[in-house]
């Protein structure tokens, strides 16, 4: 029943067969990632919000004539960039060694 609804939904979205051909490999990739205990929800959120983020970045760059500097003039934007860089940095092994060890109960 789930497979039938997925096929109907993929076809009804664009009314073309390409959506069905695309659905099969993406479903296989999602299944493999799920078996490897990879969280699927951040991937889906990234796919949904990625288009909006790209469009907003393009609009901001058009308004600032290609300069990134106006995006960092607000304190909130600077804080968000610093937090994102800290989260990215925390994923590297050399950075994990610098962080204090936590006792797991």
C-alpha positions as CSV (number, residue, x, y, z in Angstrom):
1,X,0.0,0.0,0.0
2,X,2.8,2.4,0.9
3,X,4.6,1.7,-2.4
4,X,1.4,2.3,-4.4
5,X,0.9,5.6,-2.7
6,X,4.5,6.6,-3.3
7,X,4.2,5.8,-7.0
8,X,0.9,7.7,-7.3
9,X,2.4,10.7,-5.4
10,X,5.6,10.8,-7.5
11,X,3.6,10.7,-10.7
12,X,0.9,13.2,-9.6
13,X,3.6,15.7,-8.6
14,X,4.8,16.5,-12.1
15,X,2.7,14.2,-14.3
16,X,5.7,12.7,-16.0
17,X,7.5,9.4,-15.9
18,X,10.9,11.0,-15.0
19,X,9.6,11.4,-11.4
20,X,9.0,7.7,-11.2
21,X,12.4,6.8,-12.6
22,X,14.0,9.2,-10.1
23,X,12.0,7.8,-7.2
24,X,13.5,4.3,-7.5
25,X,17.2,5.2,-7.0
26,X,16.4,7.8,-4.3
27,X,14.3,5.2,-2.5
28,X,17.2,2.7,-2.7
29,X,19.7,5.3,-1.4
30,X,17.3,6.2,1.5
31,X,16.9,2.5,2.4
32,X,20.7,2.0,2.4
33,X,21.3,5.1,4.5
34,X,18.6,4.0,6.9
35,X,20.2,0.5,7.3
36,X,23.5,2.3,8.0
37,X,21.7,4.2,10.8
38,X,22.2,7.5,9.0
39,X,19.5,10.0,10.1
40,X,17.2,10.7,7.2
41,X,15.3,13.7,8.6
42,X,18.3,16.2,8.4
43,X,18.7,15.2,4.7
44,X,15.0,15.8,4.0
45,X,15.1,19.2,5.9
46,X,18.2,20.1,3.9
47,X,16.4,19.3,0.6
48,X,13.3,21.2,1.5
49,X,15.1,24.3,2.9
50,X,18.1,24.3,0.5
51,X,16.1,25.8,-2.4
52,X,14.8,28.6,-0.2
53,X,18.2,29.3,1.2
54,X,19.8,29.4,-2.3
55,X,17.1,31.8,-3.5
56,X,17.5,34.1,-0.5
57,X,21.3,34.1,-0.9
58,X,21.0,35.0,-4.6
59,X,18.6,37.8,-3.8
60,X,20.9,39.2,-1.1
61,X,23.9,39.1,-3.4
62,X,21.9,40.9,-6.1
63,X,20.9,43.7,-3.7
64,X,24.5,44.1,-2.4
65,X,26.0,43.8,-5.9
66,X,27.9,40.6,-5.2
67,X,29.4,41.6,-1.8
68,X,29.1,39.4,1.3
69,X,30.0,42.3,3.7
70,X,26.4,43.7,4.2
71,X,25.3,40.3,5.4
72,X,27.7,40.5,8.3
73,X,26.9,44.1,9.5
74,X,24.2,42.9,11.8
75,X,25.2,41.3,15.2
76,X,22.6,38.5,14.9
77,X,24.1,37.4,11.5
78,X,27.6,37.4,12.9
79,X,26.5,35.4,16.0
80,X,24.8,32.8,13.7
81,X,27.9,32.5,11.5
82,X,30.1,32.0,14.5
83,X,27.8,29.3,15.9
84,X,27.7,27.5,12.6
85,X,31.4,27.6,12.3
86,X,31.7,26.2,15.9
87,X,29.3,23.3,15.0
88,X,31.3,22.5,11.9
89,X,34.6,22.7,13.7
90,X,33.3,20.4,16.4
91,X,32.9,17.6,13.9
92,X,36.7,17.3,13.2
93,X,38.7,14.9,15.3
94,X,41.4,17.5,16.2
95,X,38.8,19.7,17.6
96,X,37.2,16.9,19.6
97,X,40.5,16.3,21.4
98,X,40.4,20.0,22.6
99,X,37.0,19.7,24.1
100,X,36.7,18.4,27.7
101,X,35.7,14.8,28.2
102,X,32.1,14.1,29.4
103,X,31.2,11.3,31.7
104,X,28.5,9.1,30.2
105,X,26.2,7.6,32.8
